[in-house]
Amino acid sequence: MDKYPKYISQEQQELFERFLMDKMSPKEQGLFELRLKKNKDLQESFDEFNLLFETIEEDGLRSKLERFHNKVVQDKPVIKLKVSKTKFNIGIAAAATILLTMGLWFFNRPSANERIFNKYYTQDPGLPTVMGTNDNYKLYEAMVDYKQENYTIAIGKWEKLLEIKPKNDTLNYFLGVSQLAIDNESQAITHLKIAEKTKESIFKNEIYLFLGLAYLKSENLDSGKEYLELSKAEKAKKILSELNK
């Protein structure tokens, strides 16, 4: 589960501030401390507020933070802060780090299509690697690398064989799924579409499945659905069911 900073209500902010600035009567202070001991969530919110309270002090910085926060979340209250001068620079650095981290998460968070891809994508297990002295020795030699997840090495070996048999469905299929494994979805689609042209390919359903996944990853939802609908693989049906919700 993703972890986000706790939202601290305006009422709680004022309560915490009054406690930290010694503006409570002894009786009210005692009751508040008792509430902290009994309420874990309140204690966590107080600890977060207290951390900020201790690190940011200057009124000028407080005003700047309030103006910035009001631009981002216009309808939510802003935590009012006061800080020790000796910790002023640390407070700026801490605030900047928090904002930068949240910004990076926001802009780099996966899309809905990518989340479904990540949920259902698993690599093809590959062919049995019983190697003899036949013509397929080099094919299976690369298959060993593939099974060890040395995809770039396997790709290099299979590409040499592809020069001799450019339309071979087995070579193009495994080149396609290998490219997808290293996040080269455009190359994956190119090879898988060549493999698709072999009408009697034993990989037909898998070709459609991985084409659907590759298009999802590249944010082409329509093409992704089109190929998933062609596949009879059980996983393709599950993905379509989720996409159509």
N, C-alpha and C positions, 0 to 999 in steps of 0.2 A: 504494500500500500504506500502511495506517495505521502510524504510528510511535508506539511506546510506550516508556517508560523501561525500560532493561535491568534484568532481575532479577539482583540480586547475591547469591550464595549466602553462607551463614554462614561457610563456610571462606574465601571470598575477602574478606569483610568483615574478618575477623580478620587475614588476611595483609596487607591494605592498611593497617589500623590500626597493626600492628606496624612497618611500614615508615615510615609518617608520624610515628610517635612515637619513631623511632630506637631500637627495641627489637631490631633485628636485628644480628647480628655482621657485621663488614665483608665476610666471605666470602658470607654469606647475602644481604646487601644487593646485592652485585655480581651474584650469580646471578639475583636478582629483577629487577634493572634490565635484564639480558640477556633475560629472558623477556618483559619489556614491549616491547623492541625487535623481537622476533621474532613476537609474538602480537598482532595488531591488535585482536582482540576483548577480550583481557585489558587492553590499553591503554585502550580505550574505557570499559570498566567501571571501571578505576582512575581515569580522568579524571572520571567522573561521581561516584564516591565522594569523590574529592579536593575537588571543588567543594562538596559538602555539608559535608565535613570542615572546610573553611576558613570556612564561613559560619555554622555553628551550633556553639556551644561550651558553653554553660552546662549543668551537670549537671541542673538543674531542668527545663530545656526538653527535654533528652534523655529524662528520665523521662516527661514529658507526651506526647512524640511516641511513645514506646514503648507507653504505655497506649492512646493513640488507635489506633495501628497494630494492636495486638493485638485490638481490638474489630472492626476492619474485616477483617483477615486473621489469624485466630487461629492458623493452623497454619504461618505463614511467619515466618522470622527477621526481626528488625528491625535496621537499620543502627545501630550504636552510634556516637554523634557527640560531638565536643568542639569548642568554638568560641572564637574570639578575642572579647573583650568589645567591642571597637570595632565589630565586625560583627554584634553580637547582634540589633539591630533589623532589619538588612538580612536576616538569616537568617530571622527570623519572617515578614517580608514575602514572602520568596522561597518559604518553605514554604507559606504561606497561598495564594499565587498558584498554585502547583502543584496543591494540593488542590482549589482552586476550579475550575481549568481542567479537571481530571480529572472533577470532579463534574458540571460543565456538559456535558461530552462524554457522560458516562454517561446522564444524564437526557434529553438531546436527540438521542441517536443514533437514526437511522431504524429503524423496525420492519422485519421481513422483507417484509411486503406493500409498504411504501413503497420499499424497496430494489429490488424487482421493478418497481414503477411507474417509478422513476427510470431503471432500465436500459432499459425498452422504450418509454417515452413519447416520441413525437415529434409535433409539431403537424401537423394536416392542411394540405397545401400550398395549399388554397383553389382557387377557380374562376378560369379565365382572365379577365383584366380588360380585354376589348375593349369599350369603352364607346361607345354611340351615343346617340341621342336617344329611345330607347324607354323603356317604363315601368320597366325594370330599372336605369335609370341610377343611382339612389340605392343600390340593392343593390350594384352594382359599385364605386361610389365608396367605400363602406365596405370593400369587399373589398381595395382598395388599402391602406387603413389597416391592415387585418388582416395583409396580407402584409409590411407594414413593422413588424409586431409592436406596432403602436399599438392594442392590444386594447381598452382602455377607450374610445377614440374610436370604434372600429368598433362596439362594443356599444351605445353611445349612439345611433348612426345606425340600427342595425338594430332597436333597441327602438321607435323611432318608426314604422318600417314594420310592426312586429309589432302595433301598435295597430289597424292596418287589416286585417292578415291574421294573427290570433293562432294559427292552427293550421298555418301554412305550414311544411312540413318543412325547406325550405332555410334559412329564417330561424332556426328553432329549432335546427337542427343546428349552424349556425355560431355562434349565440349560446352554445350548449352548449360547443363546443370552445374558444371564446374565454374563457368563464368558467373552464374547466379550466386554461387557460394562465396565468391570474392567481390560481390556487390557490383558486378558489371552487367546490369540487367539488359542494356541495349545489345551487347554482344550475345548475351544469352538468348534473347529473342531472335536475333539473326540466325543462329545455329539451329534453334528449335524449329523455326519455320522452314528451314531446309529439310530437317528430319521429318517434318509433318507431310512433306510431299510424297514420301514413300507410302503408298496406299496400304500395303500389307505389313507395315512395321509392327513388331511385337511391343513397341513402346508407345503405341498410339494414345492410350488413355493417360499415360504419364507425360507425354509430350503436351497434351492439352492442359493437364493440371499445372505443369511448370510454366507453360506460356501464360496461363491465367495468373499465376503468382507473380511472374515477372512483370506483367502489365500492371498489376496492383501496386507493386513496389515502385513502378515508374509513374504512378498516379494516373493511369489510363483505365478508369473504372469500366467503361463500356466494353473495351476490348478484353479486359480481364474477365468480365462476366460471360462474354461471348465464348471464350475458350473453356471456361469452367463448365459451361452448359454442355459442351461437346464431350467432356470427359465422363466416363462411367465410374471413376474412382470415388470411393466413399468420402474421402476427404474433400473432394470438389463439391459434393452435395452439401456438406457441412458449411463450407465457406460461403456458398451461394445462399444458404439459409440465413447466415448471419448478415450478409450484405443486403438481403432483402427485408430485413426487419424494419 
